[in-house]
Amino acid sequence: MEHPHNGRPVQAATRPLPGQEVLEHEICQLKRQVGQLQEAVVSHAVVDQAIGVVITLGQLDPDTALRVLQQVSQHTNIKLRQVAEHLVVWARTKQLPDAVRQALDAALAETAD
């Protein structure tokens, strides 16, 4: 359709369809949730690997190994996932931050009592 005064095509006003804004908002929320779930899966995998390292290191059961990781996290004020990442890297490289190493040694010593 052409504008009657200048002969140019008339563009229809682009209004959102009924409910479109709600749907777009829901899509954004779902994308955020998917991202959070993906992050949780990765985090869970790293923590599980670190539990395996602690199980091997201290010859512990999985629940006790998790408690050791939690103690290290609390005593170093480092998030559990980051502690887990340090331990997984340490298993390959033998490099572990001193604070993490000291807290790990103390937590393992507590389990031996």
Phi and psi in degrees as GROMACS dihedral restraints (atoms count N, CA, C in turn):
[ dihedral_restraints ]
;  ai    aj    ak    al  type     phi  dphi    fc
    3     4     5     6     1  -103.3    20    10
    4     5     6     7     1   148.6    20    10
    6     7     8     9     1   -69.4    20    10
    7     8     9    10     1   134.3    20    10
    9    10    11    12     1   -67.0    20    10
   10    11    12    13     1   -21.9    20    10
   12    13    14    15     1   -95.0    20    10
   13    14    15    16     1   -32.3    20    10
   15    16    17    18     1  -121.4    20    10
   16    17    18    19     1    -3.7    20    10
   18    19    20    21     1    76.9    20    10
   19    20    21    22     1     1.1    20    10
   21    22    23    24     1   -82.3    20    10
   22    23    24    25     1   154.5    20    10
   24    25    26    27     1   -63.8    20    10
   25    26    27    28     1   141.9    20    10
   27    28    29    30     1   -89.7    20    10
   28    29    30    31     1   127.9    20    10
   30    31    32    33     1   -92.8    20    10
   31    32    33    34     1   132.6    20    10
   33    34    35    36     1   -69.7    20    10
   34    35    36    37     1   142.9    20    10
   36    37    38    39     1   -62.7    20    10
   37    38    39    40     1   133.0    20    10
   39    40    41    42     1   -93.6    20    10
   40    41    42    43     1    94.9    20    10
   42    43    44    45     1  -104.5    20    10
   43    44    45    46     1   144.7    20    10
   45    46    47    48     1   -62.3    20    10
   46    47    48    49     1   144.3    20    10
   48    49    50    51     1   -67.4    20    10
   49    50    51    52     1   154.5    20    10
   51    52    53    54     1   -54.9    20    10
   52    53    54    55     1   127.6    20    10
   54    55    56    57     1    83.3    20    10
   55    56    57    58     1    -6.4    20    10
   57    58    59    60     1   -64.4    20    10
   58    59    60    61     1   -40.4    20    10
   60    61    62    63     1   -63.6    20    10
   61    62    63    64     1   -39.4    20    10
   63    64    65    66     1   -64.1    20    10
   64    65    66    67     1   -44.3    20    10
   66    67    68    69     1   -63.4    20    10
   67    68    69    70     1   -42.1    20    10
   69    70    71    72     1   -62.9    20    10
   70    71    72    73     1   -39.4    20    10
   72    73    74    75     1   -64.2    20    10
   73    74    75    76     1   -43.9    20    10
   75    76    77    78     1   -64.0    20    10
   76    77    78    79     1   -38.5    20    10
   78    79    80    81     1   -62.8    20    10
   79    80    81    82     1   -43.6    20    10
   81    82    83    84     1   -61.3    20    10
   82    83    84    85     1   -42.7    20    10
   84    85    86    87     1   -63.3    20    10
   85    86    87    88     1   -42.1    20    10
   87    88    89    90     1   -65.4    20    10
   88    89    90    91     1   -39.1    20    10
   90    91    92    93     1   -63.2    20    10
   91    92    93    94     1   -40.4    20    10
   93    94    95    96     1   -63.4    20    10
   94    95    96    97     1   -43.7    20    10
   96    97    98    99     1   -63.2    20    10
   97    98    99   100     1   -40.4    20    10
   99   100   101   102     1   -61.4    20    10
  100   101   102   103     1   -44.1    20    10
  102   103   104   105     1   -60.6    20    10
  103   104   105   106     1   -42.6    20    10
  105   106   107   108     1   -65.4    20    10
  106   107   108   109     1   -39.8    20    10
  108   109   110   111     1   -66.6    20    10
  109   110   111   112     1   -39.6    20    10
  111   112   113   114     1   -62.9    20    10
  112   113   114   115     1   -42.3    20    10
  114   115   116   117     1   -62.8    20    10
  115   116   117   118     1   -40.4    20    10
  117   118   119   120     1   -64.7    20    10
  118   119   120   121     1   -39.4    20    10
  120   121   122   123     1   -63.8    20    10
  121   122   123   124     1   -44.5    20    10
  123   124   125   126     1   -63.8    20    10
  124   125   126   127     1   -45.4    20    10
  126   127   128   129     1   -60.9    20    10
  127   128   129   130     1   -43.4    20    10
  129   130   131   132     1   -62.0    20    10
  130   131   132   133     1   -41.2    20    10
  132   133   134   135     1   -63.6    20    10
  133   134   135   136     1   -42.5    20    10
  135   136   137   138     1   -66.2    20    10
  136   137   138   139     1   -42.3    20    10
  138   139   140   141     1   -64.0    20    10
  139   140   141   142     1   -41.7    20    10
  141   142   143   144     1   -61.4    20    10
  142   143   144   145     1   -40.5    20    10
  144   145   146   147     1   -63.9    20    10
  145   146   147   148     1   -42.3    20    10
  147   148   149   150     1   -65.9    20    10
  148   149   150   151     1   -36.6    20    10
  150   151   152   153     1   -59.4    20    10
  151   152   153   154     1   -41.2    20    10
  153   154   155   156     1   -60.6    20    10
  154   155   156   157     1   -40.4    20    10
  156   157   158   159     1   -62.7    20    10
  157   158   159   160     1   -46.3    20    10
  159   160   161   162     1   -68.0    20    10
  160   161   162   163     1   -36.7    20    10
  162   163   164   165     1   -57.9    20    10
  163   164   165   166     1   -47.5    20    10
  165   166   167   168     1   -66.8    20    10
  166   167   168   169     1   -44.4    20    10
  168   169   170   171     1   -64.1    20    10
  169   170   171   172     1   -47.5    20    10
  171   172   173   174     1  -103.4    20    10
  172   173   174   175     1     1.6    20    10
  174   175   176   177     1    50.7    20    10
  175   176   177   178     1    56.7    20    10
  177   178   179   180     1  -113.9    20    10
  178   179   180   181     1   166.1    20    10
  180   181   182   183     1   -82.2    20    10
  181   182   183   184     1   162.5    20    10
  183   184   185   186     1   -58.2    20    10
  184   185   186   187     1   -39.7    20    10
  186   187   188   189     1   -64.7    20    10
  187   188   189   190     1   -41.9    20    10
  189   190   191   192     1   -67.4    20    10
  190   191   192   193     1   -39.6    20    10
  192   193   194   195     1   -61.3    20    10
  193   194   195   196     1   -40.2    20    10
  195   196   197   198     1   -63.8    20    10
  196   197   198   199     1   -42.1    20    10
  198   199   200   201     1   -62.7    20    10
  199   200   201   202     1   -36.3    20    10
  201   202   203   204     1   -61.8    20    10
  202   203   204   205     1   -46.4    20    10
  204   205   206   207     1   -60.0    20    10
  205   206   207   208     1   -42.2    20    10
  207   208   209   210     1   -64.2    20    10
  208   209   210   211     1   -38.9    20    10
  210   211   212   213     1   -64.8    20    10
  211   212   213   214     1   -43.5    20    10
  213   214   215   216     1   -60.4    20    10
  214   215   216   217     1   -44.0    20    10
  216   217   218   219     1   -59.6    20    10
  217   218   219   220     1   -46.5    20    10
  219   220   221   222     1   -67.1    20    10
  220   221   222   223     1   -41.8    20    10
  222   223   224   225     1   -74.9    20    10
  223   224   225   226     1   -22.9    20    10
  225   226   227   228     1  -101.2    20    10
  226   227   228   229     1    -9.2    20    10
  228   229   230   231     1    58.8    20    10
  229   230   231   232     1    38.2    20    10
  231   232   233   234     1  -116.4    20    10
  232   233   234   235     1   136.2    20    10
  234   235   236   237     1   -56.2    20    10
  235   236   237   238     1   146.7    20    10
  237   238   239   240     1   -54.0    20    10
  238   239   240   241     1   -44.1    20    10
  240   241   242   243     1   -61.7    20    10
  241   242   243   244     1   -39.3    20    10
  243   244   245   246     1   -68.9    20    10
  244   245   246   247     1   -38.6    20    10
  246   247   248   249     1   -60.3    20    10
  247   248   249   250     1   -44.8    20    10
  249   250   251   252     1   -59.9    20    10
  250   251   252   253     1   -43.9    20    10
  252   253   254   255     1   -60.7    20    10
  253   254   255   256     1   -42.8    20    10
  255   256   257   258     1   -58.5    20    10
  256   257   258   259     1   -43.7    20    10
  258   259   260   261     1   -69.4    20    10
  259   260   261   262     1   -37.4    20    10
  261   262   263   264     1   -65.7    20    10
  262   263   264   265     1   -41.9    20    10
  264   265   266   267     1   -65.7    20    10
  265   266   267   268     1   -42.1    20    10
  267   268   269   270     1   -59.5    20    10
  268   269   270   271     1   -35.9    20    10
  270   271   272   273     1   -61.5    20    10
  271   272   273   274     1   -28.5    20    10
  273   274   275   276     1   -93.7    20    10
  274   275   276   277     1   -39.3    20    10
  276   277   278   279     1  -106.9    20    10
  277   278   279   280     1   -13.7    20    10
  279   280   281   282     1    63.3    20    10
  280   281   282   283     1    24.0    20    10
  282   283   284   285     1  -113.7    20    10
  283   284   285   286     1   122.2    20    10
  285   286   287   288     1  -140.9    20    10
  286   287   288   289     1   131.1    20    10
  288   289   290   291     1   -54.4    20    10
  289   290   291   292     1   141.7    20    10
  291   292   293   294     1   -55.2    20    10
  292   293   294   295     1   -43.6    20    10
  294   295   296   297     1   -62.5    20    10
  295   296   297   298     1   -39.6    20    10
  297   298   299   300     1   -68.3    20    10
  298   299   300   301     1   -42.6    20    10
  300   301   302   303     1   -61.5    20    10
  301   302   303   304     1   -44.5    20    10
  303   304   305   306     1   -64.8    20    10
  304   305   306   307     1   -43.8    20    10
  306   307   308   309     1   -66.6    20    10
  307   308   309   310     1   -36.5    20    10
  309   310   311   312     1   -66.0    20    10
  310   311   312   313     1   -45.7    20    10
  312   313   314   315     1   -59.4    20    10
  313   314   315   316     1   -42.0    20    10
  315   316   317   318     1   -66.9    20    10
  316   317   318   319     1   -42.5    20    10
  318   319   320   321     1   -66.2    20    10
  319   320   321   322     1   -39.7    20    10
  321   322   323   324     1   -66.5    20    10
  322   323   324   325     1   -38.5    20    10
  324   325   326   327     1   -63.4    20    10
  325   326   327   328     1   -36.4    20    10
  327   328   329   330     1   -64.9    20    10
  328   329   330   331     1   -34.1    20    10
  330   331   332   333     1   -72.5    20    10
  331   332   333   334     1   -24.3    20    10
  333   334   335   336     1   -76.4    20    10
  334   335   336   337     1   -19.8    20    10
